[in-house]
Amino acid sequence: MKRLLSKRWLGAGLLGLSLSLGAQAAIDTYEFKDDGDRARYRTLTEELRCPKCQNQNIADSDAPIAMDLRREIHRMLGEGKSDDEIVDYLVDRYGDFVRYNPPVNARTWLLWYGPWLMLGGGLGVLALIVLRRRRPAAPGGAAASGNAGSDLSAEERARLDQLLKNSVHKNSGDQSSVDNTKADK
Amino acid sequence: MNRRLLLLLPLVGFLVLAGFLYKGLSLDPKDIGSTMIGKPLPAFSLPSLEDPARSLGTADFKGQPALVNVWATWCPTCRAEHQMLNRLAGQGVAVYGINYKDDGDAARRWLTELGNPYRFNVEDPQGSLGINLGVYGAPETFLIDKDGIIRHKFVGAIDERVWREQLAPLYRELLDEAGQ
């Protein structure tokens, strides 16, 4: 048992070691003049997308180009460039593709506002349906919607009421008789 | 009648969506375009691979329409592409090379072994010219006109089909423009 346990520990240790070695590969050792620069470096590399990889930011990517771009960003931070200048530098070379946070312009307008338009459209349709369904009950709305069932003269209405009353009476009568038969059994 | 037409709305919506999705089938998500089209080659001063004492700059690319091929010995796709470049150079197409983030000795050996289609090679060991060109891998090939303006970018290996269908027509256009 003890031997088995120690073997397990050895295995786990080796696994852990290999994993940590793997993770080490993506870590650069950059020095910054203060914590502010370090935080900006982190934000920038997380908000910029690696051009080689489809869905990784340049902080996470192991691609050589991501490594180069991290080095460039570190260099520009050291030169005292602003965040906007650094982002513009990369956008100039690689296009808006590298921005995970794209600017609002003619090309990205639909991307930013499309979902809200769809949501608005959906809510509009829903509101329309709900209003339509309610309208026959509301006074005055009947004529506008052209619902034939509400377009009754006073005479017709009286007859309709009569019919409805009768059928209700009949039904309740039937109901009781059914109950009776049930009780008989 | 109007209400009947309204019933067609979902169908129209579906067709529009289907149209976009169908278009999406033939789009390459890896093709992120290039911001360099219509711009001159970025200024640089880097050594020649063949003759490290010689310094190259944008002026060296001017004169005729040409292919500027970004390559490296660590790039297997570049090896696949190399014979095609040799053939193109044999046909008289001007091909320049940018040896991207590579070891100079390995690169020179590669050229002696596989043949050298390049009029000259710029040695870009740090990839600094690459970054200014918006290069994010190899091989990538730029088509430039006689004034050194970038007119087209192709990412990946050039083969017969790519040349015939994409690059050759553009190249001929540039030749016509240059009056050659």
HADDOCK unambig.tbl for C-alpha pairs under 7 A between the chains (distance, minus, plus):
assign (segid A and resid 51 and name CA) (segid B and resid 136 and name CA) 6.27 0.50 0.50
assign (segid A and resid 52 and name CA) (segid B and resid 136 and name CA) 5.70 0.50 0.50
assign (segid A and resid 52 and name CA) (segid B and resid 137 and name CA) 6.84 0.50 0.50
assign (segid A and resid 65 and name CA) (segid B and resid 136 and name CA) 5.62 0.50 0.50
assign (segid A and resid 92 and name CA) (segid B and resid 35 and name CA) 6.47 0.50 0.50
assign (segid A and resid 93 and name CA) (segid B and resid 35 and name CA) 5.98 0.50 0.50
assign (segid A and resid 93 and name CA) (segid B and resid 132 and name CA) 6.12 0.50 0.50
assign (segid A and resid 93 and name CA) (segid B and resid 133 and name CA) 6.42 0.50 0.50
assign (segid A and resid 93 and name CA) (segid B and resid 134 and name CA) 4.57 0.50 0.50
assign (segid A and resid 94 and name CA) (segid B and resid 34 and name CA) 6.53 0.50 0.50
assign (segid A and resid 94 and name CA) (segid B and resid 35 and name CA) 6.28 0.50 0.50
assign (segid A and resid 94 and name CA) (segid B and resid 134 and name CA) 5.17 0.50 0.50
assign (segid A and resid 95 and name CA) (segid B and resid 34 and name CA) 6.83 0.50 0.50
assign (segid A and resid 95 and name CA) (segid B and resid 35 and name CA) 5.71 0.50 0.50
assign (segid A and resid 97 and name CA) (segid B and resid 32 and name CA) 6.61 0.50 0.50
